[in-house]
């Protein structure tokens, strides 16, 4: 990407999109194009078509998506499959017809088969059953990957797809009904500390293992791949190390400074038993994560404390 390229970041207010904007600004890219969901509803084909017809766009980071944790995915599957299919279909097709130079599509490692071998290699996609609690989201994202690959084969486009592991960072969603595990834990322990609650309940058994990637690392990897990768195959983005939910809860407890006890609600779903990605492909290209979990947790908790949440 030239520093004067017209770069559209779809979903710039979200966790991933805002990190990509920060990375672009930090690298001195001059023409970053953004639209809020009110300004441009990406589910609306006519609106998306008009945007690409009237706005010169050279590169697209497709970070816009409907995302959420186990609870949200399980309770609103229709919303997840519909909104994501509409967003990605409209943007990918309009980008092709507008002759966009390159597009990066954000998949997710949660769309790999539930019982795929560990660590997760890119070729494991579509080799087994999906995790039932987020099947609707996974099917939509797989469709987006296949759409990019199909457009590349049929039309000669340069659309790449990446598979980030579990993400966290500034601008995360801390709503206990819709958030992912790490921001949910931060909020739970923070509120328990303020209320001097004797215990904090964590969903599940605490035994599942997860890998956590800071959103700023994902943004740096996305820029790196946009500039250095031309393949049609998906690329994992992660740190190559995982941690149990029990260990994560203990670390969040320490960072927050909560002194009570942790209990585990074993009647709640655990989700996929383990999700560690094989990062050898992106490492072979010359990129690796740089933000440690300890450093990342402290920075995100500091950012959380600055939010004006009712419970605070």
BALUMDREN-660787 format. One record per residue (C-alpha): y negated, x negated, z negated; residue in one letter; residue number from 1. Coordinates in nm, 4 decimals. Layout:
BEGIN
<r py="Y" px="X" pz="Z" residu="a" num="NUM"/>
...
END
This chain:
BEGIN
<r py="0.0000" px="0.0000" pz="0.0000" residu="x" num="1"/>
<r py="-0.3440" px="-0.1259" pz="0.0906" residu="x" num="2"/>
<r py="-0.5990" px="-0.1074" pz="-0.1911" residu="x" num="3"/>
<r py="-0.7983" px="0.1354" pz="0.0231" residu="x" num="4"/>
<r py="-0.5039" px="0.3622" pz="0.1106" residu="x" num="5"/>
<r py="-0.5356" px="0.7332" pz="0.0341" residu="x" num="6"/>
<r py="-0.2799" px="0.7885" pz="-0.2419" residu="x" num="7"/>
<r py="-0.1933" px="1.1392" pz="-0.3616" residu="x" num="8"/>
<r py="-0.0379" px="1.1666" pz="-0.7082" residu="x" num="9"/>
<r py="0.1170" px="1.5128" pz="-0.7417" residu="x" num="10"/>
<r py="0.1376" px="1.6113" pz="-1.1076" residu="x" num="11"/>
<r py="-0.1285" px="1.3662" pz="-1.2279" residu="x" num="12"/>
<r py="-0.1786" px="1.5420" pz="-1.5617" residu="x" num="13"/>
<r py="0.1854" px="1.5088" pz="-1.6647" residu="x" num="14"/>
<r py="0.3593" px="1.2292" pz="-1.8512" residu="x" num="15"/>
<r py="0.4721" px="1.0501" pz="-1.5347" residu="x" num="16"/>
<r py="0.1798" px="1.1339" pz="-1.3075" residu="x" num="17"/>
<r py="-0.0843" px="1.0231" pz="-1.5578" residu="x" num="18"/>
<r py="0.0986" px="0.6925" pz="-1.6047" residu="x" num="19"/>
<r py="0.1089" px="0.6390" pz="-1.2270" residu="x" num="20"/>
<r py="-0.2648" px="0.7051" pz="-1.2061" residu="x" num="21"/>
<r py="-0.3251" px="0.4501" pz="-1.4837" residu="x" num="22"/>
<r py="-0.1105" px="0.1951" pz="-1.3022" residu="x" num="23"/>
<r py="-0.2901" px="0.2533" pz="-0.9711" residu="x" num="24"/>
<r py="-0.6299" px="0.2228" pz="-1.1358" residu="x" num="25"/>
<r py="-0.5173" px="-0.0903" pz="-1.3174" residu="x" num="26"/>
<r py="-0.4145" px="-0.2422" pz="-0.9837" residu="x" num="27"/>
<r py="-0.7562" px="-0.1576" pz="-0.8311" residu="x" num="28"/>
<r py="-0.6422" px="0.1058" pz="-0.5819" residu="x" num="29"/>
<r py="-0.9629" px="0.2716" pz="-0.4667" residu="x" num="30"/>
<r py="-0.8676" px="0.6136" pz="-0.3285" residu="x" num="31"/>
<r py="-0.6492" px="0.8098" pz="-0.5707" residu="x" num="32"/>
<r py="-0.6239" px="1.1788" pz="-0.4834" residu="x" num="33"/>
<r py="-0.5418" px="1.4358" pz="-0.7512" residu="x" num="34"/>
<r py="-0.5408" px="1.8136" pz="-0.7850" residu="x" num="35"/>
<r py="-0.4783" px="2.0235" pz="-1.0928" residu="x" num="36"/>
<r py="-0.2249" px="2.3047" pz="-1.0700" residu="x" num="37"/>
<r py="-0.5151" px="2.5507" pz="-1.0691" residu="x" num="38"/>
<r py="-0.6748" px="2.3722" pz="-0.7762" residu="x" num="39"/>
<r py="-0.3466" px="2.3428" pz="-0.5868" residu="x" num="40"/>
<r py="-0.0360" px="2.5448" pz="-0.6726" residu="x" num="41"/>
<r py="0.2407" px="2.3332" pz="-0.5248" residu="x" num="42"/>
<r py="0.4731" px="2.6341" pz="-0.5301" residu="x" num="43"/>
<r py="0.2506" px="2.7938" pz="-0.2667" residu="x" num="44"/>
<r py="0.3488" px="2.6747" pz="0.0820" residu="x" num="45"/>
<r py="0.0266" px="2.7848" pz="0.2507" residu="x" num="46"/>
<r py="-0.1853" px="2.6064" pz="-0.0099" residu="x" num="47"/>
<r py="0.0172" px="2.2850" pz="0.0200" residu="x" num="48"/>
<r py="0.0056" px="2.2958" pz="0.3993" residu="x" num="49"/>
<r py="-0.3714" px="2.3414" pz="0.3926" residu="x" num="50"/>
<r py="-0.4120" px="2.0488" pz="0.1535" residu="x" num="51"/>
<r py="-0.2189" px="1.8075" pz="0.3748" residu="x" num="52"/>
<r py="-0.3920" px="1.9374" pz="0.6884" residu="x" num="53"/>
<r py="-0.7411" px="1.8791" pz="0.5461" residu="x" num="54"/>
<r py="-0.6934" px="1.5811" pz="0.3117" residu="x" num="55"/>
<r py="-0.6055" px="1.2426" pz="0.4644" residu="x" num="56"/>
<r py="-0.3045" px="1.1157" pz="0.2682" residu="x" num="57"/>
<r py="-0.1231" px="0.7868" pz="0.3316" residu="x" num="58"/>
<r py="0.1116" px="0.7752" pz="0.0314" residu="x" num="59"/>
<r py="0.2545" px="1.0384" pz="-0.2041" residu="x" num="60"/>
<r py="0.3938" px="0.9998" pz="-0.5545" residu="x" num="61"/>
<r py="0.5745" px="1.3302" pz="-0.6137" residu="x" num="62"/>
<r py="0.5676" px="1.3436" pz="-0.9934" residu="x" num="63"/>
<r py="0.4983" px="1.7181" pz="-1.0159" residu="x" num="64"/>
<r py="0.7926" px="1.9130" pz="-1.1589" residu="x" num="65"/>
<r py="0.8893" px="2.1698" pz="-1.4164" residu="x" num="66"/>
<r py="1.0559" px="1.9714" pz="-1.6937" residu="x" num="67"/>
<r py="1.1794" px="2.0334" pz="-2.0460" residu="x" num="68"/>
<r py="1.4440" px="1.9605" pz="-2.3061" residu="x" num="69"/>
<r py="1.7834" px="2.1209" pz="-2.3703" residu="x" num="70"/>
<r py="1.6374" px="2.4405" pz="-2.5198" residu="x" num="71"/>
<r py="1.3953" px="2.5071" pz="-2.2336" residu="x" num="72"/>
<r py="1.6495" px="2.4212" pz="-1.9622" residu="x" num="73"/>
<r py="1.9129" px="2.6417" pz="-2.1219" residu="x" num="74"/>
<r py="1.6880" px="2.9446" pz="-2.1735" residu="x" num="75"/>
<r py="1.4860" px="2.9401" pz="-1.8502" residu="x" num="76"/>
<r py="1.7226" px="2.8205" pz="-1.5748" residu="x" num="77"/>
<r py="1.5722" px="3.0491" pz="-1.3090" residu="x" num="78"/>
<r py="1.2255" px="2.9042" pz="-1.3696" residu="x" num="79"/>
<r py="1.3560" px="2.5482" pz="-1.3463" residu="x" num="80"/>
<r py="1.5480" px="2.5889" pz="-1.0217" residu="x" num="81"/>
<r py="1.2865" px="2.8066" pz="-0.8497" residu="x" num="82"/>
<r py="0.9746" px="2.6097" pz="-0.9382" residu="x" num="83"/>
<r py="1.1254" px="2.2699" pz="-0.8645" residu="x" num="84"/>
<r py="1.2763" px="2.3765" pz="-0.5327" residu="x" num="85"/>
<r py="0.9439" px="2.5232" pz="-0.4238" residu="x" num="86"/>
<r py="0.7332" px="2.2248" pz="-0.5335" residu="x" num="87"/>
<r py="0.9447" px="1.9551" pz="-0.3728" residu="x" num="88"/>
<r py="1.0256" px="2.1476" pz="-0.0552" residu="x" num="89"/>
<r py="0.6604" px="2.2276" pz="0.0104" residu="x" num="90"/>
<r py="0.5345" px="1.8750" pz="-0.0580" residu="x" num="91"/>
<r py="0.8097" px="1.6812" pz="0.1213" residu="x" num="92"/>
<r py="0.7916" px="1.8952" pz="0.4340" residu="x" num="93"/>
<r py="0.4108" px="1.8969" pz="0.4468" residu="x" num="94"/>
<r py="0.4037" px="1.5190" pz="0.3953" residu="x" num="95"/>
<r py="0.6379" px="1.4748" pz="0.6923" residu="x" num="96"/>
<r py="0.4293" px="1.6995" pz="0.9164" residu="x" num="97"/>
<r py="0.1107" px="1.5182" pz="0.8106" residu="x" num="98"/>
<r py="0.2659" px="1.1819" pz="0.9067" residu="x" num="99"/>
<r py="0.2363" px="1.0427" pz="0.5555" residu="x" num="100"/>
<r py="0.3336" px="0.6748" pz="0.5582" residu="x" num="101"/>
<r py="0.5614" px="0.6880" pz="0.2536" residu="x" num="102"/>
<r py="0.6623" px="0.9224" pz="-0.0282" residu="x" num="103"/>
<r py="0.8275" px="0.8518" pz="-0.3632" residu="x" num="104"/>
<r py="1.0274" px="1.1378" pz="-0.5163" residu="x" num="105"/>
<r py="1.1092" px="1.1458" pz="-0.8871" residu="x" num="106"/>
<r py="1.4672" px="1.2421" pz="-0.9662" residu="x" num="107"/>
<r py="1.6216" px="1.1962" pz="-1.3107" residu="x" num="108"/>
<r py="1.9312" px="1.0361" pz="-1.4604" residu="x" num="109"/>
<r py="2.0110" px="1.3701" pz="-1.6292" residu="x" num="110"/>
<r py="2.1329" px="1.4949" pz="-1.2905" residu="x" num="111"/>
<r py="2.4286" px="1.2556" pz="-1.2837" residu="x" num="112"/>
<r py="2.7694" px="1.4099" pz="-1.3658" residu="x" num="113"/>
<r py="2.8138" px="1.4844" pz="-1.7355" residu="x" num="114"/>
<r py="3.1198" px="1.2624" pz="-1.7724" residu="x" num="115"/>
<r py="3.0332" px="0.9918" pz="-1.5212" residu="x" num="116"/>
<r py="3.1400" px="0.6362" pz="-1.6133" residu="x" num="117"/>
<r py="2.8892" px="0.4316" pz="-1.8104" residu="x" num="118"/>
<r py="2.6585" px="0.2685" pz="-1.7269" residu="x" num="119"/>
<r py="2.5497" px="0.5124" pz="-1.4549" residu="x" num="120"/>
<r py="2.5490" px="0.3610" pz="-1.1092" residu="x" num="121"/>
<r py="2.3568" px="0.5200" pz="-0.8238" residu="x" num="122"/>
<r py="2.6755" px="0.5998" pz="-0.6302" residu="x" num="123"/>
<r py="2.8015" px="0.8260" pz="-0.9123" residu="x" num="124"/>
<r py="2.5693" px="1.1094" pz="-0.8068" residu="x" num="125"/>
<r py="2.7665" px="1.4199" pz="-0.7018" residu="x" num="126"/>
<r py="3.1028" px="1.2793" pz="-0.8130" residu="x" num="127"/>
<r py="3.1647" px="1.5283" pz="-1.0969" residu="x" num="128"/>
<r py="3.0510" px="1.8363" pz="-1.2892" residu="x" num="129"/>
<r py="2.6927" px="1.8569" pz="-1.4090" residu="x" num="130"/>
<r py="2.5773" px="1.9043" pz="-1.7679" residu="x" num="131"/>
<r py="2.5762" px="2.2882" pz="-1.8052" residu="x" num="132"/>
<r py="2.2554" px="2.3062" pz="-2.0107" residu="x" num="133"/>
<r py="2.0406" px="2.1607" pz="-1.7303" residu="x" num="134"/>
<r py="2.2465" px="2.2502" pz="-1.4235" residu="x" num="135"/>
<r py="1.9676" px="2.4525" pz="-1.2581" residu="x" num="136"/>
<r py="1.7194" px="2.1651" pz="-1.2891" residu="x" num="137"/>
<r py="1.9781" px="1.9138" pz="-1.1706" residu="x" num="138"/>
<r py="2.0682" px="2.1128" pz="-0.8600" residu="x" num="139"/>
<r py="1.7000" px="2.1390" pz="-0.7664" residu="x" num="140"/>
<r py="1.6454" px="1.7655" pz="-0.8092" residu="x" num="141"/>
<r py="1.9592" px="1.6765" pz="-0.6145" residu="x" num="142"/>
<r py="1.8312" px="1.8989" pz="-0.3352" residu="x" num="143"/>
<r py="1.5034" px="1.7032" pz="-0.3375" residu="x" num="144"/>
<r py="1.6871" px="1.3714" pz="-0.3065" residu="x" num="145"/>
<r py="1.9016" px="1.5018" pz="-0.0232" residu="x" num="146"/>
<r py="1.5938" px="1.6430" pz="0.1485" residu="x" num="147"/>
<r py="1.4244" px="1.3014" pz="0.1419" residu="x" num="148"/>
<r py="1.7390" px="1.1310" pz="0.2730" residu="x" num="149"/>
<r py="1.7868" px="1.3942" pz="0.5439" residu="x" num="150"/>
<r py="1.4263" px="1.3666" pz="0.6635" residu="x" num="151"/>
<r py="1.4679" px="0.9890" pz="0.6779" residu="x" num="152"/>
<r py="1.7776" px="1.0204" pz="0.8939" residu="x" num="153"/>
<r py="1.6495" px="1.2941" pz="1.1242" residu="x" num="154"/>
<r py="1.2787" px="1.2181" pz="1.1455" residu="x" num="155"/>
<r py="1.2546" px="0.8488" pz="1.0573" residu="x" num="156"/>
<r py="1.0407" px="0.9076" pz="0.7495" residu="x" num="157"/>
<r py="1.0075" px="0.6541" pz="0.4668" residu="x" num="158"/>
<r py="1.0836" px="0.8787" pz="0.1695" residu="x" num="159"/>
<r py="1.2415" px="0.7071" pz="-0.1322" residu="x" num="160"/>
<r py="1.3927" px="0.8621" pz="-0.4459" residu="x" num="161"/>
<r py="1.4081" px="0.7091" pz="-0.7927" residu="x" num="162"/>
<r py="1.6141" px="0.8008" pz="-1.0982" residu="x" num="163"/>
<r py="1.4255" px="0.7341" pz="-1.4229" residu="x" num="164"/>
<r py="1.6083" px="0.7537" pz="-1.7524" residu="x" num="165"/>
<r py="1.4720" px="0.9443" pz="-2.0561" residu="x" num="166"/>
<r py="1.0961" px="0.9015" pz="-2.0642" residu="x" num="167"/>
<r py="0.8328" px="0.8960" pz="-2.3370" residu="x" num="168"/>
<r py="0.4721" px="0.7873" pz="-2.3583" residu="x" num="169"/>
<r py="0.1103" px="0.8984" pz="-2.4030" residu="x" num="170"/>
<r py="0.0503" px="1.2492" pz="-2.2745" residu="x" num="171"/>
<r py="0.4015" px="1.3617" pz="-2.3661" residu="x" num="172"/>
<r py="0.4864" px="1.7231" pz="-2.4462" residu="x" num="173"/>
<r py="0.5157" px="1.7729" pz="-2.8231" residu="x" num="174"/>
<r py="0.5925" px="2.1479" pz="-2.8167" residu="x" num="175"/>
<r py="0.9080" px="2.1901" pz="-3.0259" residu="x" num="176"/>
<r py="1.0333" px="2.4686" pz="-2.7973" residu="x" num="177"/>
<r py="1.0093" px="2.2788" pz="-2.4689" residu="x" num="178"/>
<r py="0.9877" px="1.9057" pz="-2.5454" residu="x" num="179"/>
<r py="1.2437" px="1.6298" pz="-2.5039" residu="x" num="180"/>
<r py="1.4146" px="1.4714" pz="-2.8019" residu="x" num="181"/>
<r py="1.1825" px="1.1778" pz="-2.8750" residu="x" num="182"/>
<r py="0.8466" px="1.3642" pz="-2.8870" residu="x" num="183"/>
<r py="1.0187" px="1.6478" pz="-3.0752" residu="x" num="184"/>
<r py="1.1356" px="1.4011" pz="-3.3403" residu="x" num="185"/>
<r py="0.7896" px="1.2486" pz="-3.3716" residu="x" num="186"/>
<r py="0.6364" px="1.5888" pz="-3.4342" residu="x" num="187"/>
<r py="0.9105" px="1.7001" pz="-3.6735" residu="x" num="188"/>
<r py="0.8852" px="1.3889" pz="-3.8900" residu="x" num="189"/>
<r py="0.5053" px="1.3910" pz="-3.8821" residu="x" num="190"/>
<r py="0.4837" px="1.7526" pz="-3.9985" residu="x" num="191"/>
<r py="0.7523" px="1.6947" pz="-4.2610" residu="x" num="192"/>
<r py="0.5495" px="1.4004" pz="-4.3924" residu="x" num="193"/>
<r py="0.2309" px="1.6102" pz="-4.4102" residu="x" num="194"/>
<r py="0.4109" px="1.8998" pz="-4.5790" residu="x" num="195"/>
<r py="0.6152" px="1.6704" pz="-4.8060" residu="x" num="196"/>
<r py="0.9308" px="1.8446" pz="-4.6850" residu="x" num="197"/>
<r py="1.2487" px="1.7078" pz="-4.8451" residu="x" num="198"/>
<r py="1.4529" px="1.7093" pz="-4.5230" residu="x" num="199"/>
<r py="1.4146" px="1.7017" pz="-4.1451" residu="x" num="200"/>
<r py="1.6752" px="1.8761" pz="-3.9316" residu="x" num="201"/>
<r py="1.7820" px="1.7071" pz="-3.6094" residu="x" num="202"/>
<r py="1.9664" px="1.9046" pz="-3.3425" residu="x" num="203"/>
<r py="2.3261" px="1.8065" pz="-3.2735" residu="x" num="204"/>
<r py="2.5601" px="1.5570" pz="-3.4314" residu="x" num="205"/>
<r py="2.3418" px="1.2505" pz="-3.3799" residu="x" num="206"/>
<r py="2.6217" px="1.0715" pz="-3.1933" residu="x" num="207"/>
<r py="2.5042" px="1.1064" pz="-2.8288" residu="x" num="208"/>
<r py="2.3489" px="0.7902" pz="-2.6939" residu="x" num="209"/>
<r py="2.0305" px="0.7841" pz="-2.4893" residu="x" num="210"/>
<r py="1.8173" px="0.5250" pz="-2.3143" residu="x" num="211"/>
<r py="1.4379" px="0.5493" pz="-2.3428" residu="x" num="212"/>
<r py="1.1865" px="0.4188" pz="-2.0915" residu="x" num="213"/>
<r py="0.8119" px="0.4105" pz="-2.1541" residu="x" num="214"/>
<r py="0.6168" px="0.6036" pz="-1.8908" residu="x" num="215"/>
<r py="0.3960" px="0.3012" pz="-1.8210" residu="x" num="216"/>
<r py="0.7076" px="0.1004" pz="-1.7320" residu="x" num="217"/>
<r py="0.8192" px="0.3812" pz="-1.4999" residu="x" num="218"/>
<r py="0.4768" px="0.3809" pz="-1.3347" residu="x" num="219"/>
<r py="0.4882" px="0.0066" pz="-1.2781" residu="x" num="220"/>
<r py="0.8389" px="0.0383" pz="-1.1324" residu="x" num="221"/>
<r py="0.7246" px="0.3202" pz="-0.9033" residu="x" num="222"/>
<r py="0.4396" px="0.1119" pz="-0.7637" residu="x" num="223"/>
<r py="0.6741" px="-0.1828" pz="-0.7257" residu="x" num="224"/>
<r py="0.9263" px="0.0236" pz="-0.5284" residu="x" num="225"/>
<r py="0.6605" px="0.1897" pz="-0.3143" residu="x" num="226"/>
<r py="0.5515" px="-0.1592" pz="-0.2096" residu="x" num="227"/>
<r py="0.8898" px="-0.3311" pz="-0.1942" residu="x" num="228"/>
<r py="1.1731" px="-0.0862" pz="-0.1236" residu="x" num="229"/>
<r py="1.2645" px="0.0780" pz="0.2068" residu="x" num="230"/>
<r py="1.6248" px="0.1907" pz="0.1508" residu="x" num="231"/>
<r py="1.7625" px="0.5416" pz="0.1833" residu="x" num="232"/>
<r py="1.9655" px="0.5139" pz="-0.1383" residu="x" num="233"/>
<r py="1.8395" px="0.6244" pz="-0.4796" residu="x" num="234"/>
<r py="1.7259" px="0.3612" pz="-0.7309" residu="x" num="235"/>
<r py="1.7774" px="0.3821" pz="-1.1085" residu="x" num="236"/>
<r py="1.4843" px="0.2946" pz="-1.3325" residu="x" num="237"/>
<r py="1.5633" px="0.2132" pz="-1.6945" residu="x" num="238"/>
<r py="1.5853" px="-0.0577" pz="-1.9563" residu="x" num="239"/>
<r py="1.9635" px="-0.1082" pz="-1.9503" residu="x" num="240"/>
<r py="2.0086" px="-0.0440" pz="-2.3257" residu="x" num="241"/>
<r py="2.0763" px="0.2759" pz="-2.5202" residu="x" num="242"/>
<r py="2.0608" px="0.4030" pz="-2.8784" residu="x" num="243"/>
<r py="2.2270" px="0.6896" pz="-3.0664" residu="x" num="244"/>
<r py="2.0178" px="0.9948" pz="-3.1565" residu="x" num="245"/>
<r py="2.0922" px="0.9162" pz="-3.5217" residu="x" num="246"/>
<r py="1.9502" px="0.5648" pz="-3.4806" residu="x" num="247"/>
<r py="1.6514" px="0.7027" pz="-3.2913" residu="x" num="248"/>
<r py="1.5798" px="0.9512" pz="-3.5720" residu="x" num="249"/>
<r py="1.5892" px="0.6671" pz="-3.8263" residu="x" num="250"/>
<r py="1.3460" px="0.4608" pz="-3.6177" residu="x" num="251"/>
<r py="1.1050" px="0.7523" pz="-3.5751" residu="x" num="252"/>
<r py="1.1294" px="0.8207" pz="-3.9482" residu="x" num="253"/>
<r py="1.0286" px="0.4604" pz="-4.0214" residu="x" num="254"/>
<r py="0.7396" px="0.4592" pz="-3.7713" residu="x" num="255"/>
<r py="0.6009" px="0.7866" pz="-3.9083" residu="x" num="256"/>
<r py="0.6492" px="0.6793" pz="-4.2687" residu="x" num="257"/>
<r py="0.8501" px="0.9843" pz="-4.3729" residu="x" num="258"/>
<r py="1.0441" px="0.9348" pz="-4.6977" residu="x" num="259"/>
<r py="1.2751" px="1.2375" pz="-4.7028" residu="x" num="260"/>
<r py="1.6297" px="1.2855" pz="-4.5753" residu="x" num="261"/>
<r py="1.7654" px="1.3528" pz="-4.2267" residu="x" num="262"/>
<r py="2.0183" px="1.6327" pz="-4.1680" residu="x" num="263"/>
<r py="2.2056" px="1.7110" pz="-3.8472" residu="x" num="264"/>
<r py="2.2624" px="2.0624" pz="-3.7173" residu="x" num="265"/>
<r py="2.6073" px="2.0209" pz="-3.5654" residu="x" num="266"/>
<r py="2.6093" px="2.3792" pz="-3.4338" residu="x" num="267"/>
<r py="2.3338" px="2.2837" pz="-3.1865" residu="x" num="268"/>
<r py="2.4371" px="2.1420" pz="-2.8456" residu="x" num="269"/>
<r py="2.4615" px="1.7655" pz="-2.8006" residu="x" num="270"/>
<r py="2.4294" px="1.7591" pz="-2.4225" residu="x" num="271"/>
<r py="2.5751" px="1.4663" pz="-2.2304" residu="x" num="272"/>
<r py="2.7658" px="1.2272" pz="-2.4657" residu="x" num="273"/>
<r py="2.6069" px="0.9140" pz="-2.3237" residu="x" num="274"/>
<r py="2.3490" px="0.8343" pz="-2.0598" residu="x" num="275"/>
<r py="2.2917" px="0.4663" pz="-1.9901" residu="x" num="276"/>
<r py="2.1863" px="0.3561" pz="-1.6435" residu="x" num="277"/>
<r py="2.2931" px="0.0556" pz="-1.4453" residu="x" num="278"/>
<r py="1.9677" px="-0.1179" pz="-1.3505" residu="x" num="279"/>
<r py="2.1199" px="-0.3948" pz="-1.1396" residu="x" num="280"/>
<r py="1.9780" px="-0.2550" pz="-0.8135" residu="x" num="281"/>
<r py="1.6134" px="-0.2597" pz="-0.9239" residu="x" num="282"/>
<r py="1.6677" px="-0.5851" pz="-1.1144" residu="x" num="283"/>
<r py="1.7957" px="-0.7376" pz="-0.7917" residu="x" num="284"/>
<r py="1.4721" px="-0.6316" pz="-0.6247" residu="x" num="285"/>
<r py="1.2737" px="-0.8184" pz="-0.8903" residu="x" num="286"/>
<r py="1.1647" px="-0.5617" pz="-1.1516" residu="x" num="287"/>
<r py="1.2515" px="-0.5116" pz="-1.5193" residu="x" num="288"/>
<r py="1.1043" px="-0.3075" pz="-1.8058" residu="x" num="289"/>
<r py="0.8697" px="-0.4833" pz="-2.0458" residu="x" num="290"/>
<r py="0.7830" px="-0.2347" pz="-2.3283" residu="x" num="291"/>
<r py="1.0243" px="-0.2409" pz="-2.6239" residu="x" num="292"/>
<r py="1.1240" px="0.0843" pz="-2.7953" residu="x" num="293"/>
<r py="0.9642" px="-0.0303" pz="-3.1221" residu="x" num="294"/>
<r py="0.6329" px="-0.1074" pz="-2.9517" residu="x" num="295"/>
<r py="0.6483" px="0.2135" pz="-2.7514" residu="x" num="296"/>
<r py="0.7237" px="0.4362" pz="-3.0505" residu="x" num="297"/>
<r py="0.4292" px="0.3002" pz="-3.2456" residu="x" num="298"/>
<r py="0.1865" px="0.3468" pz="-2.9572" residu="x" num="299"/>
<r py="0.3062" px="0.7014" pz="-2.8868" residu="x" num="300"/>
<r py="0.2826" px="0.7984" pz="-3.2543" residu="x" num="301"/>
<r py="-0.0726" px="0.6672" pz="-3.2628" residu="x" num="302"/>
<r py="-0.1530" px="0.8757" pz="-2.9543" residu="x" num="303"/>
<r py="0.0136" px="1.1810" pz="-3.1107" residu="x" num="304"/>
<r py="-0.1979" px="1.1500" pz="-3.4234" residu="x" num="305"/>
<r py="-0.5069" px="1.1819" pz="-3.2050" residu="x" num="306"/>
<r py="-0.3950" px="1.5198" pz="-3.0691" residu="x" num="307"/>
<r py="-0.5543" px="1.8332" pz="-3.2093" residu="x" num="308"/>
<r py="-0.2366" px="2.0302" pz="-3.2836" residu="x" num="309"/>
<r py="-0.2503" px="2.3397" pz="-3.5027" residu="x" num="310"/>
<r py="0.0199" px="2.2123" pz="-3.7360" residu="x" num="311"/>
<r py="-0.1851" px="1.9030" pz="-3.8077" residu="x" num="312"/>
END
